[in-house]
Every structure is written in C-alpha cells, then in structure tokens.
Amino acid sequence: MKRFRKRSDILERDEHGVMVLYDPATGIPYSLEGSAREIWKLLERGMTVEEVLEKLEERFEKDPSMRRDIEEFLADCVKEGLADVF
C-alpha cells in the first residue's frame, strides 16, 4: 500500500490557521487551509490514504467525497514535488 510523506526540505510555517509552505528547490510558495492543512501535518510520519481518512474522520464530519479529496490532494502534493510516495 502506498504511503505518502512530505519532503523533509520543504519549509513550513503555521500562521493563524494557514500552513505556508516554501519549496526551496523551486522557489514556489504554497498555502494550505482546512483539511489540506490537516492532511499536510499528518504527512510528517508517512501515511496511507486509509490512515489519513481515519484521522480526518476523527476531526471532521464524515463526507462521502472525503476519500476522493484526500487522494486528489496527495496526488497534487506528489505532482508538485512536495511529497514522496514510498
């Protein structure tokens, strides 16, 4: 099963409920709010989609589209080079 982990060289700062990311390799900044911010924080340890889903369901109201949203966010993180798959 694929596990996702944020790259260790991505700089991050949590300000007023917004996670600001900076990729030093590309110079591109990113900002994450809401569930995207929560998912990003979970990627410190490296997690599967299932594990992320379980954690988010503990914090947020269950939503039928949650799994799809998690998968899309993780795919975007990998595509942008912010996270690795292992």
N, C-alpha and C positions, 0 to 999 in steps of 0.2 A: 504494500500500500504506500502511495506517495506521501512523503512528509515535506512540509514547507517550512523554511526558516529564513528570517530576514538576514541580509548580508551584514556582517559584523562591522563593515566600514561605513555604513550609512549613518550619518549624523542625525540625531533627532532631539527635539525639544518639545515638551508638552506645555502649552500655554493656554490657559482659560478654556480647556476642553477641546483644543485643536492640537493635533500632533503635527508638527512641522518637521519634514524630512528634507535632507540635503544629500544628494549623491555626489561625492567629491570627484568621482571618475568622469561624470558628465557635466557637472555644474548645475544640474537641474534641481530646483526645489519642488516639493510636493506638500500638500496639506490634507490631513485626514480628520474627519469628524464622525461622530456617532459610532455605528457598528464597525466602520472601516478602521477607526482609531482603536477600537477594542480588539479587532482581529489582529492588527499590527502588533499590539502589545503581546498577544499570545504567541506570536511567531518567534519570540526570543528562544524558546525551548525547542522549536520544531514540532509541528503538529500536523495531523491528517485533517482532511475536510470533516470527517466524523467527529474528531476531538474538538475542533473549533465549533462545530454546530452544537455539541453538547454544552460547551461553556457559554455560548451566546444564549442558548435556550434557558440557562440559569439566570441570565441578566435581563433579557428582553422577552416581550410577549412572543409566543410561537407564531410563526408566519409560514405559510406553505411555500413561499418563494425564498425563504432564508437560505436553504442549501444552494440554490442556483446563484444567489447573490454572493455567497461565500466563494463558490467555485469561480465566478467571474472576477471577483476581487483578487483572489490568489493568482489566477491566470494573468491578470493585468500586472501584478507585482513581479511575476516571473518575466513577462514580456518587457517590462521597463527596466529589468535588471536589479530590482530592489530585493528580491528574494530568490533563494535557491531551492531546487527540488532534490531530495535525496531518498 
